[in-house]
Amino acid sequence: MKSKKLLVVISIILLVIIVLLVIPASREALIRVYKFIIPGPKLLDIKRSSPPPIKGWYDWQGKRYYYLESEKQLGWQRIKEDWYYFDGQGHMTRGWLELRGATYYLNPQNGQRLDGWQDIQGKTYYLSPGTGRLKLSSWIEDEGEHYYLTGDGSPAYGWLEQDGLFYMDPENGSRLEGLQIIEEESYYFEPGTGRLETAQWLELDGENYYLKDDGRLARGWLELEDSFYLDPKSGVRLEGFQTIEDKLYYLEPGSGMLMVSQWLELEGEKYYLTEDGSPARGRTSTPDGDYLFDNKSCLLLADLSRPVIHLSYDDGPSKLTPELLDFLDKENVKVSFFYQGMMIPGNEEIVKRAYEAGHSIGNHSYNHPTFTKLSREEIAWQIEKTDSLIEAITGHKAAWFRSPYGATNQSVLKNVGKPTIHWNIDSEDWLGYSPEELKDELLKEAKDGAIIIMHDTHKNTIEASKLLIPELKKEGYQIVNLEVLFKVKGVEAEAGQVYFGI
């Protein structure tokens, strides 16, 4: 009977032990009881080689695990919107992870898989959003910016050669596009691709630039099949007349090409561009003849192989003068006006217009006295009074003088202080000839170097001029102002001298 009872007790004890071993909490309690009841070496020293089955996170011997329904999780696991990786033993991975040819990075503190831009150990990397995979040797776009990730996954900075040449921002690695200044040089990167543009023209905001073989923006003189000039500061291609290193050149509008050894016509005026592209000045020989050009404006003044003639008008300005000026503008003809000082007040705009149009301005006294009957002081007053009126309008005193009635002598010439211009063809327009009669008579007397006197105070003279000027042109005459007349003839006009024709 005792044996049976003992057997029952032993069976119960064994059953309890089995239950305690199966249930983790009971097993822990059993171990504690066992250690407490039986001191010293234990025959039942139970050692744990893995964490007990639980639900959720479990830290065990410095490792972290995750259990789901008492099963230890392996591989990639998504836990509360974050991804983690557990190795073959269920250990949560931290830091860099190499897996089937891909690289990932898991937060060293909590093991979460990182993605997007990350600073890792002092270096920047890009981990693909959604996968966390480290991008290598490839372009990426992030928030509208482009980056290139090198062989180790870090972004490229500065110059990048990758199926073309690119430049990545030295600070953030973003790909630069458009016009950029790099190390004090300008470059242009194609918008949309960022590829460096080379050896080509570039139009940007209505301006033209040239990109050299190395991509740098050209500046200064550029020699291609033709010559061009780019602004030394901005690199913009210059066009039209440009002063370069104290010399004038003409660059063709629209192309910027330097024009050489050819004629140029602009707004009715002519220029000749020499072999080096600079416009001719003074007396110049061209392949088709010798010509005279203005030393300042470079305008063609005269063809030295053709005759020249000068038309002069006295006693104005008058109410008829604007009509004459209109016609002279239309015909592109330059003449001279010898003004009486008393006629200037109220007609200042006429004087200004004549001067600005390039006509010669002369002093014809203040009130038209006979100069040979005047004292030195009276001559001086007549000249100075009129000069002051002219200077107030044009900024210059009259360069020329014509004595009323042509009356002069050595005393007059000496005291005038200017070259005196008389005439060798007198229209006598004040006698009332018809415009046709005036035209015919003046054409008959016309000759090379002649100076014709008329008056812009008579209507018949204005109408006669409209008939005469086209006819003189048909006969090959060049109608020029006094300055050109003297230059063509190679004569230096001198104060104290009188000239009747050149």
C-alpha positions, 0 to 999 in steps of 0.5 A: 500500500505504501509502495502504491502511494509512493508511486502516485506521489512520484508520478505527480511530482514528475508530472509537475516537473514536466509541466514546469519545464514546458511552460516558460514562466513555470520553468523559471520558477522551477529553476529558482525553487530548485536552486533554493532547495538544493544548494551547491552543484545542480544535477538539474542545471538547465541552460538556455541556448535561445530565448523563450517563445514570446510575442513581440520584441525580446532582448536576450544575451545582447541580441534582439529578436522578434516573435510572432505567435511564439515563432522567431521571425527571420529575414525582412519584417515590417513592424509598425510601418518600419522595416527590420532584418533578422538573420538566420538565428533571428538576431536583429541586424544593425548598420550595413547589410549586404544581401543578395548583391544589394546593400542596405543600412539599418539604424545602429540604435533601433535597427530600422531600415533607412532610406533617402539621404543619410549621413553615415559615418561622416559620408552622405549616401542615398538609399532608395525610398521604399526599398532602402537599397543603396544606389550605386553608379547611377543618376537619381532625381530628388525633389526636382534636383539631379544627383549622380551616385558613385561606385560606393553610393556617395554623391559626386561633387564637382566635375563628373565625366559620365557619358559626357561632362557634368558639374555637380554642386560642390556643396550639395552634389546637385547637378548644375544647369544653364550658365554657371561660373566655375572657378572664375570661368563661365560654362553652359550646361544643357537644361534638362540633361546638365551636359556641358555644351562645347564648340558651338554658338549659344543663344540665351535671352536674346544674346549670343555666346560661343562655347569653346572646345573645353566648354568655357565661354569665349571672350574677346576676339574669336577666330572660327571660319570668320572673326567675331568679338565677344564682350570681354566681361559678359561674353556676349557677341557684339554687333554693329559698330564697336570700339575695340582696343581704341579701334573702330570695327563693324560686326555684321548684325545678326551674325556678329561676323567681322566685315572686311574689304567691302562697302557698307551702307547704313541709313543712307550713309556709306563706309568702307571697311578695310582689310582688318575690318576697321572703317576707312578714314581720310583719303583711302584707296579701295579696289574700285577707286580713291575716296575721302572719308571723315576722320571721326565718323568714317562716313564717305564724304566724296569720290575723288574721281568725280567733280565736287560743287558747293551750294551756299545760301545767304541772309537766313534763317527765314521761314522758307529755310525749313522747306529747303532743309527737308529737301536737302535731307531727302537728297542727302546733300550738304550745303552751307548757310551764312546767317545774318545775326539779326535773323536768328532770334525766333529761328533758333530751331532752324539754325540748330537743325541745319547744324545737326544735319551737317551743313556748314554754318557761316557768319554773314554779319549781324545786320548786313552792312558794307564791311569796307566802310566799317572800323575795326571795332565795328567789324569786331562787333558784327562778327562777335554779335552773330557768333555769340548767337550761333554759339548759344545754339550750336556750341560753336562759333561760325567757322566761316565768314562771307562779307555782305555784298562781297565787299572786302579788303585786306583790313576786313580780311585781317579783322574778321579772323576766319576764312572768307568764302565768296563765290565764282557762280552768282545765281542772282536769284534776287532778280526774280528769275523763275526756278526753271531759268535759275536751274538752267543758268546754274547748270550751264555755269557749273564746274568742278570746285565751284561755289554757287551763291543763292539766298534761302529768303526767296521762294524761287530759290527754294524751288530752283534748288529742287530742280537743280540738285537732281540735275547736278547729280545726274551730271556726276557732281557731288554736292558737298559742304565747305569742310569737304570741298576743301579736303577734296581739293587738298586745300587748308582754309586759312583765316585772313584769306578769301576763296572764290572757288577751290 
